[in-house]
Amino acid sequence: MDTVIVIEDCAVATVDALGTEYRRGHVVLRGNRIDVVGAGAAPAVDGQVQRIDGRGCLLTPGLVNTHHHLYQWITRGLAADNTLFEWLTTLYPIWAGIDEEAVRVAATGGLAALARTGCTTSTDHHYVFPHEGGDLLGAEIAAAADVGLRFHPCRGSMDLGTSAGGLPPDQVVQTLDAILVDSAEAIARHHDSSFDSMLRIALAPCSPFSVTPELLRESAVLARESGVRLHTHVAETIDEQDYCAQTFGCTPAQYMEQLGWVGPDVWWAHAIHLDDTAIDTMAKTGTGVAHCPTSNARIGAGVARAADLVRAGVPVGLGVDGAASNESSSMIEEPRNALFYARNRGGPRAMTVRTSLALATIGGARVLGRDAEIGSIEPGKLADLALWRLDTPAHAGIDDPVTALVLGSAPPLAALIVNGRTVVRDGRLCTVDEDTVGAEVAKAQAALVAKAG
């Protein structure tokens, strides 16, 4: 018999197509599905029931993180005042020392932080594969299973090292043939296309300045033959824009379009430096964006045209990006920062609080092709929910719970439920020991930096 969970007497923001909200409502979960959503008291439910008292809380869909680099959790705080290209050249030699155990520890720490900040589904873009590193993708997949989050790891790649005019050192790049073999193996071994899948693979060559055109073309062919999605960094900095102009004679967006990297199965990370033509192309083709406002500001990469993208109909989700360019990696900070930067660029009406929450939930689900399964609280969808405690002194007196969540300080979680399983309860992880994880992270960080000399 399915486990039944009843969450009652809470405010509910469903983030459905109608924007349905209840000041006092309930949700009934049966197994890993949402069974009932409504106003007022919960209906009578037969059998053994777990009841969660939601008084003083707001229930939302779980947040969806559309871009991350989990291995960076053990290199936070380094190169704190550098440009992106300076930051990369400083950190690549350190990242060259990662191995399975380092990635497992880093991914566990990063995913634990995401869970504590309301994230139920996360991607990861892992593109650094040292020659003796071992099974790095498998290590982060194991970490996600331990923490209990729905996971979309992107098998990244680089084949353009410094000796060939690229940015990354040669010891962390692979040959085209090796990448394609490893990518095909990752899909065959890990990808699960089922409705309630906890694990889906995407292919993700890193960026225009670290991969060859052949890798981008061949990865797109493999992904489309295999029915998986495509992801990469595009138009993140002016340096990248200058590189593409000098190397390819076009903008980053034009370059990706020429190589077939547009369509409803593609999403770009950052997409900051876009002109109107690029936005129009993305809207017409359904190409999505992982908007990373906190990381963009941390690196000083620029302010993305998020409001323009949303108005144009481009699928837009939010991402924390790598922990070395967003040390907190707090998913609940992203909708607030998306709102602030949109208004800073476009004025006070550029984005509403509810739009920013939608970007963090159903927007991210749409970017990942899962908006029929997650991202809103509706009967039949998967039971991925965040219950936020808004009866704290920090939120007292803010009448609108959605405004309190987005504009107030990050509230504690009363509960985080993923696929019908409680992952966080009363602000603490139920799946892994946080003190142990913290100690392992500190040890791994010290070892990795020492290895780099």
ChimeraX attribute file (.defattr): number of C-alpha atoms within 10 A of each C-alpha:
attribute: neighborCount
match mode: 1-to-1
recipient: residues
	/A:1	7
	/A:2	13
	/A:3	14
	/A:4	21
	/A:5	24
	/A:6	22
	/A:7	22
	/A:8	26
	/A:9	23
	/A:10	26
	/A:11	27
	/A:12	28
	/A:13	23
	/A:14	24
	/A:15	23
	/A:16	15
	/A:17	8
	/A:18	7
	/A:19	12
	/A:20	13
	/A:21	18
	/A:22	18
	/A:23	15
	/A:24	19
	/A:25	23
	/A:26	25
	/A:27	27
	/A:28	24
	/A:29	26
	/A:30	20
	/A:31	17
	/A:32	21
	/A:33	21
	/A:34	23
	/A:35	20
	/A:36	17
	/A:37	21
	/A:38	19
	/A:39	17
	/A:40	15
	/A:41	14
	/A:42	17
	/A:43	14
	/A:44	7
	/A:45	11
	/A:46	7
	/A:47	10
	/A:48	11
	/A:49	15
	/A:50	13
	/A:51	12
	/A:52	16
	/A:53	14
	/A:54	23
	/A:55	16
	/A:56	18
	/A:57	26
	/A:58	27
	/A:59	30
	/A:60	26
	/A:61	31
	/A:62	27
	/A:63	36
	/A:64	32
	/A:65	32
	/A:66	31
	/A:67	31
	/A:68	27
	/A:69	23
	/A:70	27
	/A:71	30
	/A:72	26
	/A:73	29
	/A:74	29
	/A:75	24
	/A:76	17
	/A:77	14
	/A:78	14
	/A:79	18
	/A:80	13
	/A:81	12
	/A:82	14
	/A:83	16
	/A:84	21
	/A:85	14
	/A:86	11
	/A:87	17
	/A:88	15
	/A:89	15
	/A:90	14
	/A:91	19
	/A:92	17
	/A:93	18
	/A:94	16
	/A:95	21
	/A:96	23
	/A:97	22
	/A:98	26
	/A:99	20
	/A:100	17
	/A:101	16
	/A:102	26
	/A:103	28
	/A:104	25
	/A:105	26
	/A:106	31
	/A:107	27
	/A:108	30
	/A:109	25
	/A:110	29
	/A:111	28
	/A:112	28
	/A:113	19
	/A:114	25
	/A:115	29
	/A:116	24
	/A:117	26
	/A:118	30
	/A:119	29
	/A:120	31
	/A:121	29
	/A:122	26
	/A:123	25
	/A:124	29
	/A:125	29
	/A:126	25
	/A:127	22
	/A:128	25
	/A:129	24
	/A:130	19
	/A:131	14
	/A:132	13
	/A:133	17
	/A:134	14
	/A:135	13
	/A:136	23
	/A:137	22
	/A:138	17
	/A:139	20
	/A:140	27
	/A:141	20
	/A:142	15
	/A:143	23
	/A:144	25
	/A:145	15
	/A:146	14
	/A:147	23
	/A:148	26
	/A:149	26
	/A:150	22
	/A:151	24
	/A:152	25
	/A:153	29
	/A:154	28
	/A:155	26
	/A:156	23
	/A:157	32
	/A:158	29
	/A:159	26
	/A:160	26
	/A:161	20
	/A:162	14
	/A:163	10
	/A:164	13
	/A:165	10
	/A:166	18
	/A:167	18
	/A:168	25
	/A:169	18
	/A:170	18
	/A:171	17
	/A:172	24
	/A:173	24
	/A:174	20
	/A:175	12
	/A:176	19
	/A:177	12
	/A:178	11
	/A:179	22
	/A:180	18
	/A:181	10
	/A:182	13
	/A:183	23
	/A:184	16
	/A:185	12
	/A:186	20
	/A:187	20
	/A:188	12
	/A:189	11
	/A:190	15
	/A:191	20
	/A:192	15
	/A:193	13
	/A:194	9
	/A:195	12
	/A:196	17
	/A:197	15
	/A:198	19
	/A:199	21
	/A:200	21
	/A:201	26
	/A:202	26
	/A:203	30
	/A:204	30
	/A:205	26
	/A:206	22
	/A:207	24
	/A:208	25
	/A:209	20
	/A:210	20
	/A:211	22
	/A:212	18
	/A:213	15
	/A:214	12
	/A:215	21
	/A:216	25
	/A:217	15
	/A:218	16
	/A:219	23
	/A:220	25
	/A:221	12
	/A:222	17
	/A:223	20
	/A:224	14
	/A:225	9
	/A:226	14
	/A:227	14
	/A:228	20
	/A:229	23
	/A:230	28
	/A:231	28
	/A:232	25
	/A:233	22
	/A:234	25
	/A:235	23
	/A:236	23
	/A:237	21
	/A:238	14
	/A:239	15
	/A:240	21
	/A:241	20
	/A:242	15
	/A:243	17
	/A:244	20
	/A:245	14
	/A:246	11
	/A:247	11
	/A:248	13
	/A:249	12
	/A:250	16
	/A:251	22
	/A:252	26
	/A:253	24
	/A:254	18
	/A:255	18
	/A:256	19
	/A:257	15
	/A:258	13
	/A:259	14
	/A:260	13
	/A:261	23
	/A:262	24
	/A:263	18
	/A:264	21
	/A:265	22
	/A:266	26
	/A:267	30
	/A:268	28
	/A:269	25
	/A:270	28
	/A:271	27
	/A:272	22
	/A:273	21
	/A:274	20
	/A:275	11
	/A:276	12
	/A:277	11
	/A:278	18
	/A:279	21
	/A:280	16
	/A:281	18
	/A:282	26
	/A:283	21
	/A:284	15
	/A:285	15
	/A:286	19
	/A:287	22
	/A:288	30
	/A:289	33
	/A:290	30
	/A:291	32
	/A:292	30
	/A:293	30
	/A:294	28
	/A:295	23
	/A:296	22
	/A:297	16
	/A:298	18
	/A:299	20
	/A:300	14
	/A:301	20
	/A:302	19
	/A:303	22
	/A:304	24
	/A:305	20
	/A:306	30
	/A:307	22
	/A:308	16
	/A:309	22
	/A:310	19
	/A:311	11
	/A:312	16
	/A:313	16
	/A:314	24
	/A:315	25
	/A:316	28
	/A:317	34
	/A:318	32
	/A:319	32
	/A:320	29
	/A:321	30
	/A:322	25
	/A:323	23
	/A:324	25
	/A:325	27
	/A:326	23
	/A:327	21
	/A:328	18
	/A:329	25
	/A:330	22
	/A:331	27
	/A:332	22
	/A:333	21
	/A:334	27
	/A:335	29
	/A:336	24
	/A:337	18
	/A:338	27
	/A:339	25
	/A:340	21
	/A:341	22
	/A:342	24
	/A:343	17
	/A:344	12
	/A:345	14
	/A:346	15
	/A:347	11
	/A:348	12
	/A:349	10
	/A:350	18
	/A:351	21
	/A:352	16
	/A:353	18
	/A:354	17
	/A:355	19
	/A:356	23
	/A:357	28
	/A:358	26
	/A:359	29
	/A:360	31
	/A:361	29
	/A:362	30
	/A:363	31
	/A:364	31
	/A:365	27
	/A:366	21
	/A:367	28
	/A:368	31
	/A:369	17
	/A:370	15
	/A:371	16
	/A:372	15
	/A:373	21
	/A:374	29
	/A:375	32
	/A:376	28
	/A:377	28
	/A:378	23
	/A:379	15
	/A:380	16
	/A:381	21
	/A:382	27
	/A:383	32
	/A:384	32
	/A:385	29
	/A:386	26
	/A:387	29
	/A:388	27
	/A:389	24
	/A:390	27
	/A:391	17
	/A:392	12
	/A:393	7
	/A:394	13
	/A:395	19
	/A:396	11
	/A:397	11
	/A:398	15
	/A:399	9
	/A:400	10
	/A:401	23
	/A:402	21
	/A:403	16
	/A:404	20
	/A:405	24
	/A:406	21
	/A:407	18
	/A:408	16
	/A:409	14
	/A:410	21
	/A:411	22
	/A:412	20
	/A:413	23
	/A:414	22
	/A:415	26
	/A:416	31
	/A:417	24
	/A:418	24
	/A:419	24
	/A:420	21
	/A:421	19
	/A:422	17
	/A:423	23
	/A:424	26
	/A:425	16
	/A:426	15
	/A:427	18
	/A:428	19
	/A:429	20
	/A:430	16
	/A:431	15
	/A:432	18
	/A:433	12
	/A:434	16
	/A:435	9
	/A:436	10
	/A:437	17
	/A:438	16
	/A:439	12
	/A:440	18
	/A:441	24
	/A:442	14
	/A:443	14
	/A:444	22
	/A:445	19
	/A:446	12
	/A:447	15
	/A:448	19
	/A:449	16
	/A:450	11
	/A:451	13
	/A:452	13
	/A:453	7
